[in-house]
């Protein structure tokens, strides 16, 4: 007999086994699923793993396309999803190992999702009513040993009940509303798989409301007056103190008054110093926002990378709402370990010289985990984007302990023909935490020349600039997540998935998130007939109630009954208008498909449209006047293609945008013979020589193959002739 420890992922099982073993863990497997046998003192332990959720909610008995439906139960996900069939062997391994276990411990991630995973494994796979519970925030040996030795005698039932309630609410809302929308479109003779849900609907409405603001926006003209001068041969830019002139006549009056001015005089000079505190430690949302700002990495990918760094033991648990680093994590120990890493040695050593280490904690807290921090373990074998996220987390951690930065603003009044212009400068006097957070500090530094009152300024130019007020900005993938958090919609772990679903369903598009016709029509139609589906307040109400469940102040059954009543009423209203809803959504869907498929006017026949299509061998682009016009273009198979909504400046063929996972989007011309794809100058001559075989280059990656010139729709590039055994590629640089 032994104690069975269940983890959430295979990597976590390995780390926990290594941490708890007196010697070396014995690795065994069942159906290729690894598990570990461990001896700790006089106890035998077996550490096994799940792969995330092994059970999911499903209808008890599926009887066609019916809604509303509330009769649900937990079933193995291997039985309900083709993509999850691989999880069966993990479930089988746990079932087998549970038979000889006399004690059970859950060591899944300590949050609501992890608690639900552990609870389901215990009651359905292991046939247990309860289990011990390990609670940890890092997968380092000291934390894991401490967590095991101080494990809780029971599951966190408040967290488990809240997690179960969330799953049930999301399922019954999502399935019923999505079936209703899809059914409405089917009633018109069309088909489009639609989806909305408890958070997805309100999230889409936020984006659509912003889109409507932008479309309804009417720019208002205004004028600004700029003075460009110099003092001691240093340039000065100043703006008229009125800032925005809403009447051109008033601006013209100032221009006329200062037209012949060759000189201006310095008036008052005001200097203000201010202290700039270090940034707060990262919670998940602020990490996602910062990663998007610094690296253009999407929130969804940032979470995925952070999760990998966590399971590798390099950082603490990333799905946290906390901006606080408690002393219990051991500031000095982490800094000492970071100081052993070359790139952080100087910074960490400088902080260790401080008499007291106190982080600049924020207000946000999380009952389960502290803010995100590095463990100090040396990072090895990381991919490029993992290195970026890891470095960002380390630098943020270091910066929170550093001194305040000191900055100074200077405001100078400049009198030109009795018209006052204002020049402003900002500079950093003491860098403080900026040193530790480099290169991620992005602050404008505007230096002004040294000036005194009554100094003369040479006036080079005074210019009237016509401008217009700007429409509100569209949300980015990062800013919409921040907005959802601000409105208490969704959870830290689900918000990026919700935004991703909006893209996948064709409701939104673009890097700056733009609502499509389908997205706008979906919101408008639901607002007209079933506004409760989009009701933020209803969603927020249930979020508050779920928090009460976690605190054991509310019962799951009460909340689910409330939700069923609300959904039943909403669906009843929906069915009264199903035909009208279907017609409006079906029309918007066709318009959206046409919009997203249109690439440009056919460059050959000049009459048809080049549109994206899908054939037996994948996506391609062709003229819609086929067979009268047989213009056709190939499209890359390994990328998501979107219209660039512009033509090539060289050959005038339509441009498209190719989006590949974990890479920057790439614009290219459909014309494979476009001169823009030829490499000129020295690089072009070298490429031609390699193509002819006049010049030989050994592959720098495998040292076996030869470098050859290849071409694709993107243009020419170098590659190893041993592809696919060797995947070396190299860009050709244009050198005129």
C-alpha positions, 0 to 999 in steps of 0.5 A, a space after each residue: 500500500 502507498 500514498 497516491 499523489 495526483 498532479 495536474 501535468 506530467 512535468 509537475 509530477 516529475 518535479 514533485 517526485 524529485 523533491 519528495 524522494 529520499 533518493 532518486 525516484 523510480 520512473 515507471 509507466 502505464 500505456 506510456 503514461 509516466 508515474 514515479 515511485 518514491 520513498 520518503 522516510 518510512 512511507 511509500 509514495 506514488 506520484 501520478 499525473 493528469 493532463 489538465 481536465 480529465 472530466 468535463 460537463 456534458 448532457 446526461 442524454 443528448 436528444 437532438 438539438 434541444 434547448 434549454 437543457 440543464 440535465 448535465 453530468 461530469 463525463 470523461 473528456 475522452 468520451 465527449 471530445 475527439 481532441 481529448 481522446 489521448 486523455 483516456 490513458 492518463 485516466 486509466 493509469 490513475 484508476 490502476 494506481 488508485 486500487 492499491 493506494 490507502 492514502 490520497 493527496 491532491 497536488 494540482 494547481 491551487 486555484 478553482 480549476 485545479 481544485 475541480 480537476 482534483 475533486 473529479 479525479 478523486 470521486 470518479 477515478 479513485 472513488 474517494 470522497 476527500 483527500 489531502 491537499 498540497 498548496 504551493 506557488 512554485 515547483 521548487 524543492 523547498 516549497 514542495 517539501 514544505 507543502 507536503 509536510 504541511 498539507 491540508 487534511 481535506 480538499 479546499 471545499 469552498 474553492 471546489 464548490 466555486 469552481 464546480 459552480 463556474 463550470 456549470 454556469 458557463 456550460 448551461 449559459 454557453 450551450 443554451 445561448 449558442 444553440 439558440 443562435 445557431 438554431 435561429 440561423 438554421 431556421 433561414 435555411 443557412 448554417 453558421 456555428 454561432 456561440 455566445 456565453 455568460 462572459 463572451 456576450 458582454 465582452 463582444 458588446 464592449 467591443 461593438 459599443 467602441 466600434 459604434 463610437 468610432 463610426 459615429 464619431 465626427 471629427 471637429 477641426 481645431 488649430 495649433 500654433 507651433 514656434 520653432 526656435 533656438 537658444 545657444 544653437 540648441 533647438 526649442 519647440 513651443 506651443 501657443 498657450 491657448 493649445 487648441 484654437 476652435 475658431 480659425 480666425 483667432 488663430 489667424 490673428 496670432 499668426 498675423 501678430 507674430 508673422 515678422 517676429 525674429 526674436 522672442 524673450 524667455 519669461 518665467 521658468 518653472 522647475 518641478 521635481 517628482 519622485 516616481 515609485 517603482 512598478 508593482 509586482 506582476 499579476 497575470 493581467 499586468 504581465 499580459 499587458 506589458 508583454 504585449 506592449 514590449 514584445 507584441 506577444 498576445 495575452 493568450 500566448 503570454 499565459 501559455 509561456 508563463 505556464 511553461 516557465 512555472 512547470 519548469 520551476 523558473 517562476 511562481 504560479 502565473 494565474 494570480 490576481 495578486 500584486 504583492 510579494 510576501 516576505 515568506 517567499 524569501 527575497 534574499 534567497 531569490 536575489 542570491 540565486 539570481 546573482 549567480 546568473 551572469 545577466 542579473 549578477 550586478 543588479 541582484 548584488 546591488 539590491 543585496 547591499 540594501 539594509 532592508 528589502 521591501 517590495 513596492 507591493 500593489 493593492 490587489 491580492 489573491 487568496 491562493 497565490 502571491 504576485 508572479 516572481 522568479 524562483 532563482 533557478 537557472 533558466 536553460 534551453 529556453 526558446 526566444 519568446 520564453 527568454 523574453 517573458 522570463 527576462 521581463 518577469 525577472 527585471 520587474 521583480 528586481 525593479 520592485 525593490 529598487 529606489 524611486 526614480 527622480 524626474 524633473 519637468 521644466 515649463 518655460 514661457 516664451 513671449 513673442 510679440 506679446 503672445 505667450 508660447 510654452 516649451 516643456 521638457 522632462 528629464 530623469 535626474 536619478 534613474 533609480 528603478 529604471 536601471 533594474 527594469 531596462 530596457 522595458 522603461 519607455 519614458 519620454 526624455 525632452 531636453 531643453 537648453 539651459 535658459 534664464 529669464 529675459 534670455 533671447 530666443 531666435 525664432 526660426 518659424 511660427 506655423 499654423 497647424 490644422 488638426 482634427 479631434 480623434 475617434 476613440 481608439 480600438 481595443 487591443 488584445 491586451 487592453 480588452 483583457 484589462 477592460 474585462 478585469 476592470 468590469 469584473 467579467 471573467 477570470 484571470 485565466 479565462 479572459 484571453 480564451 474568451 477574446 480568442 473565441 471572438 476572433 475564431 467565430 468571426 465576431 472581431 478581426 484585426 490587431 486593433 480589434 474591430 467588430 465585424 458586421 457579424 459581431 455588430 449584428 449579433 449584438 444589435 439583434 440580441 439587444 433588440 430581442 434578448 438584451 439579458 444575454 449581453 447584460 454585464 450586471 447579470 454576469 457580475 452578479 453571478 461572479 459575486 455569488 461565486 466568490 461567496 461560495 468560495 468563502 462558504 457563505 452561499 450554496 451552489 444549488 441556490 446559484 444554479 437555480 437562479 441561473 436556470 430561472 434566468 436562462 429559461 426566461 431569456 430562451 422563452 423570449 428568444 424563441 418568440 423572435 427566432 425567425 427575425 433573429 435568424 434572418 438578421 444574423 444570416 445576412 450579417 454572416 454573408 456580408 462578413 464572409 464576403 468582407 473577410 474573403 475579398 483581397 482586391 480587384 483582379 489585376 488581370 481582367 480588371 473587372 472581377 474580385 480576387 477572393 480567398 477560397 478553399 479547395 481540395 489542397 487548401 486555401 488559394 485566391 482566385 478571380 470570382 469571374 471564373 471561368 471567364 477569368 482564370 487568374 489564380 494565386 497560391 497561398 501558404 498552407 502554414 499561415 492564417 491569411 487575411 486581406 491587407 486591404 491595400 495593393 503592392 506599390 511596385 506591381 499593384 497586385 493585392 497584398 495579403 497578411 500572413 499570420 503564423 503562430 509565435 511570429 510577427 505578421 508578414 505582408 506580401 504581394 500575391 504576385 510571385 514575379 513581383 520585382 519587390 521579391 528580387 534581391 538587388 545589389 551584392 546580396 542579389 549577385 551572391 544569391 544568383 551565384 549560389 543558385 547557379 552552383 558557382 559558389 558553395 556554402 556548407 549549411 551552418 546548422 547541420 554541417 552536412 548539407 549545402 545552402 541553396 536558393 529557394 523561393 516562396 510566395 514571400 520571396 527568395 531565401 536560403 535553405 539547406 538542401 537536406 530539408 526536411 532533415 535539416 530546417 535551416 533557413 536564412 533571409 536574403 538582405 537587400 543591399 543596394 
